[in-house]
Amino acid sequence: MRFDIGAATDIGCVRETNEDSYRLAPDLNLFVLSDGIGGQAHGEVASELAVDTVIAHCRESLTSPSAPVATPRRPDLSATASRLANALSAANLAIFKAAANDSVLRGMGATIVAAWIQSSRLILAHVGDSRIYLLRSGSFEQLTRDHSLVAEQVRMGLLTDEEAEGSKLQTILTRALGVEEMVDVEVAEQDLVAGDTILMCSDGLSRLVYGKIIAQTLQTSRNAQVSADRLVALARQAGGTDNITVIVLRA
């Protein structure tokens, strides 16, 4: 399956540095986005380390199947999904060790979301609250579950979606790369069909622009790059209170 690819990142209107990072590996149909956390602890270092480690680990897993892995292969996952989960675990360990070995970097971490497409099968893995959406025949669906305190409260029935949107606790994560030596990577698989659009984004978009507007923008833009640029512009118009990064894939 071939894709029209668009991507954009922006510092936003408030932050002094851009702690988001992304990497595109179209030869592998592998796409990775990370949102650094830590502020003075150099979240941008964590996010760059995360995306670079995932790309490198996945490439190595294809060329050297016997290469060491960060965690044992999970029997419930396909070979590709297991490789991707291991790549995120490797990124977690790389950030954790970098922070442990340099006091300047102590406290840094990152969210991450990765999409690896094999034929017409989407393998997605994530940690944190960066997201993957699927737009299909007018239906716009979030494929990832936020690893955040507010999202957990919604899933437990303690908050409504409306209450969650207005909560000041939206940015408190329950899971992130680099915080501990091991991390629980969430992995899922999804069949794709011609005409599907995949959106990957940091919370600088998802917390400021309504899903209905995002879907409409994806539907009305002439190509993937225009979609990415327009979504970044919408987040800036909505206040741009955080860094904004998007990757758009059109099948």
N, C-alpha and C positions, 0 to 999 in steps of 0.2 A: 504494500500500500504506500503510495507516494503522498507527500504533504507539502502544502504551501506553508511556509514558516515565517512568523514575525515575532520580534522581541524588542522590548524597550525597558529601560530603567531610568529613574529620575530621583534626584535627591529630595524632591518635594519642596514645600514652602517654608519649613520650620527648621529642619535638621541641618547641622553644619557639615556632616559627612554622610555619604551613602554607604550604609552597612549591608545593603543587598548585593548579591552576586548571582550570576547565572552563566551556564555554559550550554552550548548547542553542539551536539555531535551527530549531524544528519547522516553521516556514513553508517552509524550504528542505529539510527532512529532513537537516540538517547538524548534526553533533555532534563536539565537539573536546575533548580532554583533554590536559593537559600537566603534567609533573612537573619543577619547577625544580631546578637543581643549582647549587651554588656557596656555600651556607651564608652566610658573612659577605658574600659577593659578591651577595647579594640574589637568590637563585633565584626568589623569589616574583614579582619584577619581570619576570624572563625568561618565566616561565610565563604571566603575565597578558598580556604583550606578544605571546606566541606565539598564544594562543587568540583574542585580539581581532584580530590581523592576519589570521589565517586566515579568520575569519568575514567581515571587511570585504573582503578580497580576493575571496572567492568571490561575495559580493553584487555587487561592482563588475564582476566578470567576466561576470555575467549581464545587467547593465543597460548596460554599456559594453564590448562585445566588443573594441573597439580599444584598451582601456586597456593601458599598458605592463606587461610581464611580467618576472619575475625571471630566468627562463631560457627559451630557445626551446622551442616546442611539440615534444614527443616524438612521432614518427610511430607508435610502437608503442602509444600510449595513445588511448583514446576522448577526445572533447572534454571531458567532465566530469572524467575522470581526469587529463587534462592540466591543467585548471584547478586541481584540488586539489593536484597536485604543485607547481604554480607558487605556490599559496598557502603551502605549507610552505616553499618556497624563499624567498618574501618574508618569512616570519616569521624564518627563519634570518638573513637579511640585516639585518632590523630589530634583532634582538638583538645581532648582531655590531657594528653601527654604534653602538648605544646604549652598549655596553661600551667601545668604542674612544674614545667621546667623553666618558666620565665615569669617572674613576679609581676612584670608589666602587663602580661596577658591574663593574669589570674582573674577569674570571674567571667571570661568570655564564653559565649555559646552561640548556638544558631538553630533556627528551624530549617527544615529541608523538605522538598518535595521533588520526586523524580519520576519520569515517565519513560519507559523503555518499550518500544513497539516492535513486535515480532510478527511479520505478516499482517494479519488483521486483528491481532491480540494486543491489548494495552496492559502492560504490567506497571502498576504504580506503587510507590512506597513513600512513606512520609513520617516525619517526626515534628511535632509542633503544630502551628496554626497557619502555615502557608497551605494553599489549597489547589486542588485540581477540580475543574468543572467539565461537564460534557453537555454540549448543545446538540440536540438531535431532533429534527423535524419540529422545531419550535419549543421543545421541552428542554429546560435548563436545570441540570442536576449537579449538586455537589457530590463528588465521588469520594472525597476524603472526610474524615471526622477530626475536628479541631481537638488538639490535646491542650485544652485550656480549662481553667477553673469554671468559667461561665458555661462553656459547652458541656462540661461534666454535670453541672447543676441542671441544665436543660434536659439532658438525657435521664437524669434521676427524677425529673418532674418537679424540681424545686423552683425553677424559673420558667417563664414562658419565653418564646422566641422574642417577643416584643420587649419584655423586661431585660433580656440578655443584651439586646441591641443598645439599650440605654445604660447598661452597667458600667461603672468605673473600673471594674475588675477584668475587663475584656482582655487586657494584655498579660494577665498572670497565667503563665504556662504550667502545665502539669508534666510536660515532657519536652526535652530539648537536647540537641547534640552537645557533648562536651561537659555536661554538668556532672555526670558520674562515669565511671569506667565502662559500664555496660548500659545499653539503652534498648528499650522494647520498640522495634521497628514494626510499623503497621504496613501490611502488604495486601494488595487486592489485584484481581485480574478482571478485565472487561473486554468483551468482543466489540469490535468497531465495524461500522458499515460506511459505505461511500456517502459523503455529504456530512459526516460528523465533524464537529469542531471541538477541539480540546483547548481549554484555557488553564494555564498555570499562573498563579499570582501570589504575591506577598500580601500581608494584611493591610498594607498601605492602599491597596485598591478595595479589597473586600469589606473593610470597615467603613469606607467613605462613600461607596457607590452602590446603590440598590441592585440586587440581582436582576430585576426586570430591565433596568437601564443597561446593565452589562450585556444581557442577552440581546437586547435590541441593537446595541452597537455592533456586536459580532455579526448579527444577521444583515445589517445594512451597509457594512464596510465592504469595499470592493475586493480587498485582499487581506491576508493575515497581518502584514506590516501596518497597513492603515488601521486595522482593528487595534493593534497594540498601541500605536501612537495616540489614537483617540481615547482609549481607556486611561492612559497615563494623563492625558489632558483633562479628562473628567475628574480624576482624583485630585489633581491640582486645583481645579475650579471649586471642588468641594472643601477646600482648605489645605490639602497637601500636608497634613500634620505628621506624616511619616514618609519614609522612602517608599517608592512605588516601583514594582517590577512585574512585568507580565511576559508570558510566552504564549503565542497563539499558534495552533496547529490545525490546518484545514485539510481534511481528507478529500 
